[in-house]
Amino acid sequence: MSPELAFLIVEDERLVGLALSRMFEAYGRVEVVSTLSDARRALDDGRFDALIVDVKLPDGTGFDVLDYARQRSPDIDALVLSGGVDASRLSRAYTLGVTYLMKPAQMTHLQHFAMRARARRLKNNDWLRGVLGAWVARYSLTPAEEQVLALAIDGRPRLEIAERRDVTLSTLKKQVQSLIAKTGDSSLESAANRALRAALDGKG
């Protein structure tokens, strides 16, 4: 049996917090708090595998929560939710290596984050390399397609994937189309989710 994951959700909108809690309960234990101070107390009292944090909190920001959490667990996975586009926040999320999603977040993106957290818990640091190696061999992926898939598995949005690979969005679109034509998936996100499921099932 897979070890139970522990998620800390920091969201000051009650209904949003409830909806997120119901979704992540399918993957493990969930604790929901609504302020930075409560999040700090929760982090002091328990161990968490992943954070889901709202950017704006009554007494701080989601990034404050992340900074506090990483003082205790440097490798903790995190998902930052925002109600609006903000270049500085997106840049900070990029620098910290966390997933940044706009509200309302799509269910598939939330599920992907949960599966990625589970994969990281179950596997050692080489788990992603093993999955990618299997897919490169099975589908004859090019180095560019492998890099795109790796970043998608890691939860990076397309704009960030393009920036990290130093290509235009148009070029990225062509690479994605080539990749999913080989794998038979309907989208890059579905390919990344399928790769994660394969990793969790130990099938590569």
C-alpha contacts under 8 A as a table, 3 or more apart, distances in Angstrom:
res1	aa1	res2	aa2	distance
2	S	122	L	7.55
3	P	122	L	7.75
4	E	27	Y	7.45
4	E	28	G	5.12
4	E	29	R	6.80
5	L	27	Y	6.62
5	L	28	G	4.54
5	L	29	R	6.01
5	L	48	F	7.45
5	L	49	D	6.12
5	L	117	A	7.99
5	L	118	R	6.83
5	L	121	R	7.90
6	A	28	G	5.71
6	A	29	R	4.72
6	A	30	V	5.89
6	A	31	E	7.89
6	A	47	R	7.17
6	A	48	F	4.77
6	A	49	D	5.31
6	A	50	A	6.77
7	F	24	F	7.47
7	F	28	G	7.14
7	F	29	R	6.16
7	F	30	V	4.83
7	F	31	E	6.38
7	F	48	F	5.67
7	F	49	D	6.07
7	F	50	A	5.08
7	F	51	L	5.82
7	F	52	I	7.39
8	L	30	V	6.00
8	L	31	E	5.07
8	L	32	V	6.03
8	L	33	V	7.72
8	L	39	A	7.93
8	L	48	F	6.47
8	L	50	A	6.48
8	L	51	L	4.95
8	L	52	I	6.25
9	I	17	G	7.06
9	I	20	L	7.66
9	I	21	S	7.39
9	I	30	V	7.25
9	I	31	E	6.14
9	I	32	V	4.70
9	I	33	V	6.31
9	I	51	L	5.97
9	I	52	I	4.71
9	I	53	V	5.85
10	V	17	G	7.57
10	V	32	V	5.95
10	V	33	V	5.02
10	V	34	S	5.29
10	V	35	T	6.70
10	V	36	L	7.69
10	V	39	A	6.66
10	V	51	L	7.68
10	V	52	I	6.21
10	V	53	V	4.67
10	V	54	D	6.15
10	V	62	G	7.56
11	E	14	R	7.23
11	E	16	V	7.13
11	E	17	G	5.44
11	E	32	V	7.27
11	E	33	V	6.40
11	E	34	S	4.84
11	E	35	T	7.32
11	E	53	V	6.17
11	E	54	D	5.31
11	E	57	L	7.30
12	D	17	G	7.20
12	D	33	V	7.42
12	D	34	S	4.19
12	D	35	T	6.57
12	D	54	D	7.62
12	D	57	L	6.29
12	D	58	P	7.41
13	E	16	V	5.41
13	E	17	G	6.11
13	E	34	S	7.51
14	R	17	G	5.10
14	R	18	L	6.13
15	L	18	L	5.01
15	L	19	A	6.18
16	V	19	A	5.14
16	V	20	L	6.16
17	G	20	L	5.16
17	G	21	S	6.02
17	G	32	V	6.69
18	L	21	S	5.03
18	L	22	R	6.27
19	A	22	R	5.27
19	A	23	M	6.42
20	L	23	M	5.17
20	L	24	F	6.21
21	S	24	F	5.32
21	S	25	E	5.94
21	S	30	V	6.28
21	S	31	E	7.66
21	S	32	V	7.09
22	R	25	E	5.31
22	R	26	A	7.32
23	M	26	A	6.10
24	F	27	Y	5.41
24	F	28	G	6.65
24	F	29	R	7.87
24	F	30	V	6.83
24	F	111	Q	7.93
24	F	114	A	7.04
25	E	28	G	5.20
25	E	29	R	5.98
25	E	30	V	6.01
27	Y	114	A	6.71
27	Y	115	M	7.88
27	Y	118	R	7.95
33	V	38	D	6.06
33	V	39	A	6.17
34	S	38	D	6.90
34	S	39	A	7.55
34	S	57	L	7.29
35	T	38	D	5.27
35	T	39	A	6.19
35	T	57	L	5.85
35	T	58	P	6.13
35	T	59	D	6.28
35	T	60	G	7.62
36	L	39	A	4.99
36	L	40	R	6.22
36	L	57	L	6.74
36	L	58	P	7.66
36	L	59	D	5.92
36	L	60	G	5.89
36	L	61	T	7.11
36	L	62	G	7.63
36	L	64	D	7.32
36	L	65	V	6.14
37	S	40	R	5.17
37	S	41	R	6.41
37	S	59	D	7.41
38	D	41	R	5.09
38	D	42	A	6.18
39	A	42	A	5.04
39	A	43	L	6.14
39	A	65	V	6.70
40	R	43	L	5.10
40	R	44	D	6.14
40	R	65	V	7.01
40	R	68	Y	7.01
40	R	69	A	7.75
41	R	44	D	5.04
41	R	45	D	6.19
42	A	45	D	5.12
42	A	46	G	6.10
43	L	46	G	5.47
43	L	47	R	6.64
43	L	48	F	7.38
43	L	69	A	6.60
48	F	51	L	7.42
48	F	76	I	7.66
49	D	76	I	5.86
49	D	77	D	6.63
49	D	117	A	6.95
49	D	121	R	7.57
50	A	76	I	5.66
50	A	77	D	4.65
50	A	78	A	5.49
50	A	79	L	7.91
50	A	117	A	6.64
51	L	66	L	7.73
51	L	76	I	7.48
51	L	77	D	6.31
51	L	78	A	4.57
51	L	79	L	6.11
52	I	78	A	5.88
52	I	79	L	4.75
52	I	80	V	6.02
52	I	81	L	7.36
53	V	62	G	5.14
53	V	65	V	7.62
53	V	78	A	7.58
53	V	79	L	6.28
53	V	80	V	5.04
53	V	81	L	6.05
54	D	57	L	6.78
54	D	61	T	7.31
54	D	62	G	5.34
54	D	80	V	5.90
54	D	81	L	4.81
54	D	82	S	6.14
55	V	61	T	5.16
55	V	62	G	4.41
55	V	63	F	6.82
55	V	80	V	6.40
55	V	81	L	5.99
55	V	82	S	5.50
56	K	60	G	6.78
56	K	61	T	4.94
56	K	62	G	6.40
56	K	82	S	7.69
57	L	60	G	5.15
57	L	61	T	5.18
57	L	62	G	6.88
58	P	61	T	7.98
60	G	64	D	6.47
61	T	64	D	5.22
61	T	65	V	6.80
62	G	65	V	5.07
62	G	66	L	6.33
62	G	80	V	6.87
63	F	66	L	4.88
63	F	67	D	6.07
64	D	67	D	5.13
64	D	68	Y	6.26
65	V	68	Y	5.20
65	V	69	A	6.09
66	L	69	A	5.01
66	L	70	R	6.05
66	L	78	A	7.43
67	D	70	R	5.34
67	D	71	Q	6.49
68	Y	71	Q	5.38
68	Y	72	R	7.16
69	A	72	R	5.45
69	A	73	S	6.03
69	A	74	P	7.48
69	A	76	I	7.44
70	R	73	S	4.65
70	R	74	P	4.20
70	R	75	D	6.89
70	R	76	I	6.53
71	Q	74	P	6.11
73	S	76	I	5.54
77	D	98	V	7.00
77	D	117	A	6.65
78	A	98	V	5.44
78	A	99	T	6.43
79	L	98	V	6.02
79	L	99	T	4.75
79	L	100	Y	5.95
79	L	101	L	7.40
79	L	113	F	7.53
80	V	93	A	7.68
80	V	98	V	7.17
80	V	99	T	6.06
80	V	100	Y	4.79
80	V	101	L	6.27
81	L	100	Y	6.02
81	L	101	L	5.08
81	L	102	M	5.75
81	L	103	K	6.28
81	L	105	A	7.72
82	S	85	V	7.35
82	S	100	Y	7.53
82	S	101	L	6.37
82	S	102	M	5.00
82	S	103	K	5.79
83	G	102	M	5.82
83	G	103	K	5.10
83	G	104	P	7.71
84	G	102	M	6.62
84	G	103	K	7.65
85	V	90	L	7.90
85	V	102	M	7.48
86	D	89	R	5.43
86	D	90	L	6.20
87	A	90	L	5.08
87	A	91	S	6.03
88	S	91	S	5.05
88	S	92	R	6.18
89	R	92	R	5.02
89	R	93	A	6.15
90	L	93	A	5.12
90	L	94	Y	6.14
90	L	100	Y	6.79
91	S	94	Y	4.99
91	S	95	T	6.20
92	R	95	T	5.01
92	R	96	L	6.16
93	A	96	L	5.10
93	A	97	G	6.01
93	A	98	V	5.31
93	A	99	T	6.80
93	A	100	Y	6.35
94	Y	97	G	5.13
94	Y	98	V	6.38
94	Y	99	T	7.78
94	Y	160	E	7.56
95	T	98	V	7.95
99	T	155	G	6.02
99	T	156	R	6.30
99	T	157	P	7.88
100	Y	157	P	7.94
101	L	105	A	6.17
102	M	105	A	5.74
105	A	109	H	6.88
105	A	110	L	7.01
106	Q	109	H	5.39
106	Q	110	L	6.59
107	M	110	L	5.14
107	M	111	Q	6.11
108	T	111	Q	5.06
108	T	112	H	6.05
108	T	189	E	7.97
109	H	112	H	5.04
109	H	113	F	6.30
109	H	155	G	7.96
109	H	189	E	7.95
110	L	113	F	5.14
110	L	114	A	6.35
111	Q	114	A	5.08
111	Q	115	M	6.15
112	H	115	M	5.13
112	H	116	R	6.03
112	H	155	G	7.31
112	H	193	N	5.94
112	H	196	L	7.98
113	F	116	R	5.10
113	F	117	A	6.23
113	F	155	G	6.70
114	A	117	A	5.14
114	A	118	R	6.32
115	M	118	R	5.00
115	M	119	A	6.10
115	M	193	N	7.90
115	M	196	L	6.65
115	M	197	R	7.43
116	R	119	A	5.00
116	R	120	R	6.17
116	R	153	I	7.47
116	R	154	D	7.20
116	R	196	L	6.68
117	A	120	R	5.20
117	A	121	R	6.24
118	R	121	R	5.03
118	R	122	L	6.16
118	R	200	L	7.71
119	A	122	L	5.18
119	A	123	K	5.84
119	A	127	W	7.73
119	A	196	L	7.07
119	A	199	A	6.87
119	A	200	L	5.85
120	R	123	K	5.34
120	R	124	N	6.89
120	R	125	N	7.51
120	R	127	W	7.58
121	R	124	N	7.69
122	L	200	L	7.66
123	K	126	D	7.33
123	K	127	W	5.38
124	N	127	W	5.74
125	N	128	L	7.33
126	D	129	R	5.25
126	D	130	G	6.35
127	W	130	G	5.26
127	W	131	V	6.46
127	W	199	A	7.34
128	L	131	V	5.21
128	L	132	L	6.14
128	L	150	A	7.56
129	R	132	L	5.20
129	R	133	G	6.03
130	G	133	G	5.16
130	G	134	A	6.35
130	G	204	G	6.71
131	V	134	A	5.27
131	V	135	W	6.34
131	V	195	A	6.84
131	V	198	A	7.71
131	V	199	A	6.20
131	V	204	G	4.71
132	L	135	W	5.10
132	L	136	V	6.01
132	L	146	E	6.84
132	L	149	L	7.95
132	L	150	A	7.08
132	L	204	G	7.89
133	G	136	V	5.19
133	G	137	A	6.31
134	A	137	A	5.32
134	A	138	R	6.07
134	A	204	G	5.72
135	W	138	R	4.95
135	W	139	Y	5.77
135	W	140	S	7.58
135	W	141	L	7.27
135	W	204	G	7.44
136	V	139	Y	5.56
136	V	140	S	5.14
136	V	141	L	4.69
136	V	142	T	7.37
136	V	146	E	6.78
137	A	140	S	5.38
137	A	141	L	7.26
139	Y	182	K	5.90
139	Y	183	T	6.15
140	S	182	K	7.78
141	L	144	A	7.93
141	L	145	E	5.70
141	L	146	E	6.05
141	L	179	L	6.91
141	L	182	K	7.73
142	T	145	E	5.11
142	T	146	E	6.13
143	P	146	E	5.02
143	P	147	Q	6.25
144	A	147	Q	5.19
144	A	148	V	6.30
144	A	175	Q	7.37
145	E	148	V	5.04
145	E	149	L	6.14
145	E	175	Q	6.20
145	E	176	V	7.17
145	E	178	S	7.89
145	E	179	L	5.91
146	E	149	L	5.17
146	E	150	A	6.09
147	Q	150	A	5.06
147	Q	151	L	6.29
148	V	151	L	5.34
148	V	152	A	6.21
148	V	161	I	6.75
148	V	175	Q	7.86
148	V	176	V	7.48
149	L	152	A	4.99
149	L	153	I	6.05
149	L	188	L	7.43
149	L	191	A	7.81
149	L	192	A	6.47
150	A	153	I	5.17
150	A	154	D	6.28
151	L	154	D	4.96
151	L	155	G	6.50
151	L	156	R	5.55
151	L	161	I	6.32
152	A	155	G	5.08
152	A	156	R	5.29
152	A	157	P	7.08
152	A	158	R	7.87
152	A	161	I	7.59
152	A	188	L	7.14
152	A	189	E	6.82
152	A	192	A	5.89
153	I	156	R	7.49
153	I	192	A	4.81
153	I	193	N	7.09
153	I	195	A	7.51
153	I	196	L	7.01
156	R	160	E	6.13
156	R	161	I	6.20
157	P	160	E	5.43
157	P	161	I	6.24
158	R	161	I	4.88
158	R	162	A	6.14
158	R	169	L	7.77
158	R	172	L	7.99
159	L	162	A	5.23
159	L	163	E	6.28
159	L	169	L	7.03
160	E	163	E	4.97
160	E	164	R	5.98
161	I	164	R	5.20
161	I	165	R	6.13
162	A	165	R	5.20
162	A	166	D	5.82
162	A	167	V	5.17
162	A	168	T	6.02
162	A	169	L	5.96
162	A	172	L	6.17
163	E	166	D	4.87
163	E	167	V	6.44
163	E	168	T	7.74
164	R	167	V	7.99
167	V	171	T	6.16
167	V	172	L	6.60
168	T	171	T	5.20
168	T	172	L	6.26
169	L	172	L	4.91
169	L	173	K	6.02
170	S	173	K	5.09
170	S	174	K	6.52
171	T	174	K	5.22
171	T	175	Q	6.36
172	L	175	Q	5.02
172	L	176	V	6.09
173	K	176	V	5.11
173	K	177	Q	6.15
174	K	177	Q	5.08
174	K	178	S	6.22
175	Q	178	S	5.12
175	Q	179	L	6.11
176	V	179	L	4.98
176	V	180	I	6.18
176	V	187	S	7.93
176	V	188	L	6.37
177	Q	180	I	5.46
177	Q	181	A	6.04
178	S	181	A	5.15
178	S	182	K	6.47
179	L	182	K	5.34
179	L	183	T	6.38
179	L	188	L	7.91
180	I	183	T	4.90
180	I	184	G	5.46
180	I	185	D	5.14
180	I	186	S	6.68
180	I	187	S	6.39
180	I	188	L	6.56
180	I	191	A	7.10
181	A	184	G	5.37
181	A	185	D	7.13
183	T	191	A	7.35
185	D	188	L	7.33
185	D	190	S	6.18
185	D	191	A	5.55
186	S	190	S	6.46
186	S	191	A	7.62
187	S	190	S	5.25
187	S	191	A	6.36
188	L	191	A	5.10
188	L	192	A	6.21
189	E	192	A	5.09
189	E	193	N	6.15
190	S	193	N	5.02
190	S	194	R	6.07
191	A	194	R	5.11
191	A	195	A	6.17
192	A	195	A	5.11
192	A	196	L	6.25
193	N	196	L	5.08
193	N	197	R	6.24
194	R	197	R	5.06
194	R	198	A	6.18
195	A	198	A	5.05
195	A	199	A	6.29
195	A	204	G	7.30
196	L	199	A	5.02
196	L	200	L	6.25
197	R	200	L	5.04
197	R	201	D	6.11
198	A	201	D	5.05
198	A	202	G	6.05
198	A	203	K	5.07
198	A	204	G	5.17
199	A	202	G	4.99
199	A	203	K	6.02
199	A	204	G	5.14
200	L	203	K	7.70
201	D	204	G	7.82
